[in-house]
Amino acid sequence: MTRLPALAISAALALSAALAPAALQARSAAPWFTVELAQPASEGRAIAGGVVFRCEGTTCTAPRSGDRPLRVCSELRREMGTIASFNANGSPLSEDQLARCNG
């Protein structure tokens, strides 16, 4: 009987070790940039700030970039048109910054 609990513990540890990388990957796969365009995207992807934005309808998302959010926003606007809202890690650009992005 003592072998069964040891086997159950080993199985639980193996399962948690197998699932941990998936949990970390899911967390890192969350978009850093979330953008709403004024008009639906004409293309499914764009490159701005050195990262690939994936777009569907008026929403575009991308992983983190080394560039400042305002610069990434401006580059994306040149590719995709007017930006209605731009969020970096959940923090939106201010109205002034958004106006400069679209300038």
C-alpha positions as CSV (number, residue, x, y, z in Angstrom):
1,M,0.0,0.0,0.0
2,T,2.8,2.5,0.6
3,R,3.9,2.2,-3.0
4,L,0.5,3.6,-4.3
5,P,0.9,7.0,-2.6
6,A,4.5,7.3,-3.8
7,L,3.3,6.5,-7.3
8,A,0.5,9.1,-7.1
9,I,2.9,11.8,-5.9
10,S,5.3,10.9,-8.7
11,A,2.5,11.2,-11.3
12,A,1.4,14.5,-9.9
13,L,4.9,15.9,-10.0
14,A,5.4,14.7,-13.6
15,L,2.0,16.2,-14.6
16,S,2.8,19.6,-13.0
17,A,6.3,19.6,-14.6
18,A,4.7,19.0,-18.0
19,L,2.1,21.7,-17.6
20,A,4.4,24.4,-16.2
21,P,6.0,25.3,-19.6
22,A,2.6,25.5,-21.2
23,A,1.4,27.9,-18.6
24,L,4.5,30.1,-19.0
25,Q,4.1,30.0,-22.8
26,A,0.5,31.0,-22.6
27,R,1.4,33.9,-20.3
28,S,4.1,35.1,-22.7
29,A,1.8,34.7,-25.7
30,A,-0.5,37.4,-24.4
31,P,-0.3,40.5,-26.6
32,W,1.7,43.4,-25.3
33,F,0.2,45.9,-27.8
34,T,-3.6,46.0,-28.4
35,V,-4.7,48.5,-31.0
36,E,-8.1,49.5,-32.4
37,L,-8.0,50.9,-35.9
38,A,-10.5,53.5,-37.1
39,Q,-11.2,51.4,-40.2
40,P,-10.9,47.6,-40.6
41,A,-7.5,46.4,-41.6
42,S,-6.9,45.8,-45.3
43,E,-4.2,43.3,-44.5
44,G,-3.9,40.6,-41.8
45,R,-0.5,41.7,-40.6
46,A,1.8,44.7,-40.4
47,I,5.3,45.2,-39.1
48,A,5.9,48.2,-36.8
49,G,8.5,48.8,-34.1
50,G,10.2,45.6,-35.1
51,V,7.3,43.3,-34.3
52,V,4.6,41.7,-36.3
53,F,1.0,42.9,-35.6
54,R,-1.7,40.4,-36.4
55,C,-4.9,42.2,-37.4
56,E,-8.5,41.1,-37.7
57,G,-11.2,43.6,-38.4
58,T,-10.3,46.7,-36.5
59,T,-8.2,45.0,-33.8
60,C,-4.4,44.4,-34.1
61,T,-2.2,42.8,-31.5
62,A,1.5,42.2,-31.1
63,P,4.2,41.1,-28.6
64,R,6.5,43.5,-26.8
65,S,8.9,45.7,-28.8
66,G,12.0,47.5,-27.7
67,D,10.7,50.8,-29.2
68,R,8.6,53.4,-27.3
69,P,4.9,52.9,-27.7
70,L,4.4,56.2,-29.4
71,R,6.9,55.3,-32.1
72,V,5.4,51.9,-32.6
73,C,2.0,53.6,-32.9
74,S,3.2,56.0,-35.5
75,E,4.8,53.2,-37.5
76,L,1.6,51.2,-37.4
77,R,-0.4,54.2,-38.5
78,R,1.7,54.5,-41.6
79,E,1.0,50.9,-42.4
80,M,-2.6,50.6,-41.4
81,G,-4.2,54.1,-41.2
82,T,-5.7,56.0,-38.3
83,I,-5.4,54.5,-34.9
84,A,-8.5,54.8,-32.7
85,S,-6.8,53.5,-29.5
86,F,-3.4,52.1,-28.7
87,N,-2.5,50.2,-25.5
88,A,0.9,48.9,-24.4
89,N,0.7,46.3,-21.6
90,G,-2.8,47.5,-20.7
91,S,-1.9,51.2,-20.5
92,P,-3.5,53.4,-23.2
93,L,-1.7,56.3,-24.9
94,S,-3.1,59.6,-23.7
95,E,-5.3,61.6,-26.0
96,D,-2.3,64.0,-26.7
97,Q,0.0,61.0,-27.5
98,L,-2.7,59.4,-29.7
99,A,-3.1,62.7,-31.6
100,R,0.7,62.8,-32.2
101,C,0.6,59.2,-33.3
102,N,-2.0,60.0,-35.9
103,G,-0.4,63.3,-36.8
